[in-house]
Amino acid sequence: MRRLSAAVLTGLLLTFGLAACSDEPVDPTAECSGNGQVPAGEPGAAEVLLTTSRGHVLYADGWMVVPAEDGARATLAAVQVPLMAPPPPTGDLWQPAYLGSCQVAGIDTLAAEELDDGADLGQPMVTDASTTSVTYYGGDGVVRTSAYALGHEGTGDGLSRDQRHGRAVLEGLIDALDEATATGDVLPIETLQVVGEAGEPEPEGWPGPPLDELLGDDECGELTGEEALEVYEFLGERTHDDVGWLRATVVAPGMSACG
């Protein structure tokens, strides 16, 4: 999966080198001709390769999952709700998608070569913007890189050349992930992450296990099976005014609920 031909690798290296002199997103899939065939197996059968805070989960075999159109995170992203507004009590139904082997190899190569764990990518002069994170799992250790107000940089932001290049890498990775082809049905709810504030009372009609036991000291718990579905449906019918900061998010295949 991660072996590239000499021609493709040369093209990628040239692309990365030229991008170091530009603020334009780096394109890790410039040498690829398309998405190819649907991978064998199913999402989550292979190891997670890369995730983003915008909802992409890419697996090493080319499968991906992204927030379904009716998922809360996708809805929030579309309307750009102000950061101070509380998110809805439920989030993320997952839609399968896929990329071709050339695209996965290009993304893998760019992430391995260019992502810098905890790199300082500057602070553009923008208010009420979100922070975008990309997490790479394909190396010896997990690498997480974040950028505030990604894509909203200006000429007077005081960003260094290295910071602008780091941002171009993140944008390029996200653009490449957005090339994925959606396929199949929305995945069923199998595992749910539940988070909340310690000591808060259970909402009326709460269908899950006692919150103190579920959340524990980390204020995070995991539910599976029928319990997960019941809690998701319960919270989906309520608002922040009903349940406070109690939230449930569907866990993507292969990901940890509270790790």
C-alpha positions in Angstrom: 0.0 0.0 0.0 2.7 2.5 0.9 5.3 1.6 -1.8 5.4 4.1 -4.7 7.0 3.8 -8.1 10.1 5.8 -8.7 8.2 8.1 -11.1 5.4 8.8 -8.6 7.8 9.3 -5.8 9.9 11.7 -7.8 6.8 13.7 -8.8 5.7 13.9 -5.2 9.1 15.1 -4.0 9.1 17.8 -6.7 5.6 18.8 -5.7 6.6 19.1 -2.0 9.7 21.1 -2.9 7.9 23.6 -5.1 5.2 24.0 -2.4 7.8 25.0 0.1 8.1 28.2 -1.8 4.3 28.8 -2.0 1.3 29.4 0.3 -0.9 27.3 -1.9 -2.0 23.9 -0.4 0.5 21.1 -1.1 -1.1 18.4 -3.3 -0.1 14.9 -2.2 -2.3 13.3 -5.0 -1.0 15.4 -7.9 0.4 12.3 -9.6 -2.8 10.2 -9.1 -5.3 9.6 -11.9 -8.4 8.7 -9.8 -9.9 6.8 -6.9 -9.8 3.3 -8.5 -11.8 0.4 -7.2 -13.6 0.2 -3.9 -11.2 -1.5 -1.4 -11.8 -5.0 -0.2 -13.2 -5.5 3.3 -14.9 -2.8 5.2 -14.1 0.5 7.1 -12.2 -0.3 10.3 -10.7 -3.6 9.1 -7.3 -1.9 8.6 -5.4 0.3 11.0 -6.3 4.0 11.2 -3.7 6.0 9.2 -4.8 9.6 9.6 -7.7 11.6 11.1 -8.7 15.3 11.0 -10.8 17.4 13.3 -13.1 18.1 10.3 -14.3 14.5 10.5 -12.1 12.5 8.2 -10.9 9.0 9.3 -8.6 7.4 6.8 -7.6 3.7 7.1 -4.4 2.2 5.6 -6.4 0.1 3.0 -8.0 3.2 1.5 -11.3 3.1 3.3 -12.5 6.2 5.0 -15.4 7.4 7.0 -16.7 11.0 7.0 -19.6 12.6 8.8 -22.9 11.8 7.1 -24.9 14.7 5.7 -27.4 14.5 8.6 -24.6 14.2 11.2 -24.3 17.1 13.7 -20.7 17.9 12.9 -21.4 18.2 9.2 -24.4 20.5 9.9 -22.4 22.7 12.2 -19.6 23.0 9.7 -22.0 24.0 6.9 -23.7 26.8 8.9 -20.5 27.8 10.8 -22.2 28.2 14.2 -20.2 30.7 16.4 -17.8 28.9 18.7 -19.6 30.1 21.8 -22.8 28.3 20.8 -23.1 24.9 22.5 -23.0 21.9 20.1 -26.0 19.6 19.9 -26.2 16.7 22.3 -25.4 14.1 19.6 -22.9 14.1 16.8 -21.4 12.1 13.9 -23.2 9.4 12.0 -20.5 8.0 9.7 -20.6 7.6 5.9 -18.2 5.2 4.3 -16.0 6.6 1.5 -12.7 5.5 -0.1 -9.5 6.7 -1.8 -7.3 4.9 -4.3 -3.9 3.3 -3.4 -2.0 6.1 -5.1 -3.9 8.7 -3.2 -3.3 6.9 0.1 0.4 6.5 -0.6 0.7 10.2 -1.4 -1.1 11.3 1.8 1.0 8.8 3.8 4.2 10.1 2.3 3.3 13.8 2.9 2.2 13.2 6.4 5.3 11.2 7.3 7.7 13.7 5.8 6.1 17.0 6.7 3.9 16.8 9.8 5.6 18.0 13.0 4.1 17.0 16.3 2.9 20.1 18.2 4.4 22.5 15.6 3.7 26.2 16.2 1.9 27.3 13.0 1.1 30.8 14.2 -2.0 32.8 15.1 -3.7 34.7 12.2 -5.5 37.9 13.2 -9.0 36.3 13.0 -11.6 36.1 15.7 -14.1 33.3 16.4 -12.3 30.9 14.1 -11.8 27.2 14.8 -8.6 25.2 15.1 -8.0 22.4 12.6 -6.0 19.4 13.6 -4.5 16.5 11.6 -3.4 13.4 13.5 -1.1 10.9 11.8 -0.9 7.3 13.1 1.4 5.8 10.4 4.8 6.4 11.9 6.6 5.2 15.0 4.4 7.4 17.2 1.3 9.5 16.9 1.9 12.9 15.4 -0.7 15.7 15.9 -0.4 19.1 14.2 -2.9 21.9 14.6 -3.5 25.3 13.1 -5.8 28.1 14.2 -7.9 29.7 11.4 -6.6 27.5 8.7 -7.3 28.9 5.3 -7.9 32.4 6.7 -4.3 33.7 6.7 -3.6 37.2 5.6 -0.5 39.2 4.5 -0.2 41.0 7.9 -0.4 37.9 10.1 3.3 37.8 10.8 3.5 34.1 9.8 7.0 32.8 9.0 7.7 30.9 5.8 7.9 27.6 7.7 4.5 28.3 9.4 2.9 29.1 6.1 4.3 25.9 4.6 3.1 23.9 7.6 -0.4 25.3 7.0 -0.2 24.5 3.3 0.6 20.9 4.2 -2.5 20.7 6.4 -4.7 22.2 3.7 -3.3 19.8 1.1 -3.9 16.8 3.2 -7.5 17.9 3.9 -8.1 18.7 0.2 -6.9 15.2 -0.7 -9.2 13.6 1.8 -12.1 15.5 0.4 -11.4 13.7 -2.9 -12.9 10.5 -1.4 -15.8 8.8 -3.1 -18.8 8.2 -0.8 -20.3 4.7 -1.1 -22.8 2.5 0.7 -25.1 3.3 3.5 -24.5 5.3 6.7 -22.9 3.0 9.3 -25.1 1.8 12.2 -24.4 3.0 15.7 -22.2 0.4 17.4 -20.1 2.4 19.8 -20.8 5.7 21.5 -18.6 8.1 23.4 -20.5 9.9 26.3 -18.9 12.9 28.0 -20.3 15.1 30.7 -19.4 17.2 33.8 -18.8 15.3 37.0 -21.6 15.6 39.6 -24.2 16.8 37.2 -27.7 15.2 37.8 -29.0 12.7 35.2 -31.6 14.2 32.9 -35.2 13.1 33.4 -35.8 9.8 31.6 -32.1 8.9 31.2 -32.0 5.4 29.6 -28.3 4.6 30.2 -26.4 3.3 33.2 -25.8 5.7 36.2 -23.7 8.6 34.9 -21.3 8.6 37.8 -20.4 5.0 37.0 -20.3 5.5 33.2 -18.2 8.7 33.1 -15.9 8.0 36.0 -13.0 10.4 36.9 -12.2 11.1 33.3 -15.7 12.4 32.6 -15.8 10.1 29.5 -17.5 6.7 29.0 -18.2 4.2 26.3 -21.5 2.5 25.4 -22.1 -0.3 22.9 -25.0 -2.2 21.3 -28.5 -1.4 22.2 -27.5 0.9 25.1 -25.6 3.0 22.7 -28.5 3.4 20.3 -31.0 4.2 23.1 -28.7 6.9 24.6 -28.1 8.4 21.1 -31.8 8.6 20.3 -32.6 10.0 23.8 -30.0 12.8 23.5 -30.9 13.4 19.9 -34.4 14.5 20.9 -33.1 17.0 23.5 -31.2 20.3 23.6 -28.5 21.9 25.7 -31.2 23.3 27.9 -32.5 19.8 28.7 -29.2 17.9 29.3 -26.5 20.6 30.0 -23.1 19.5 28.8 -23.9 15.8 28.4 -22.9 14.8 24.9 -22.7 11.6 22.9 -20.7 11.1 19.7 -20.7 8.0 17.5 -17.2 6.4 17.5 -15.7 5.7 14.1 -14.7 2.0 13.5 -11.2 1.3 14.9 -11.1 4.4 17.1 -11.1 4.5 20.8 -14.1 6.2 22.7 -12.0 7.7 25.5 -8.3 7.0 24.6 
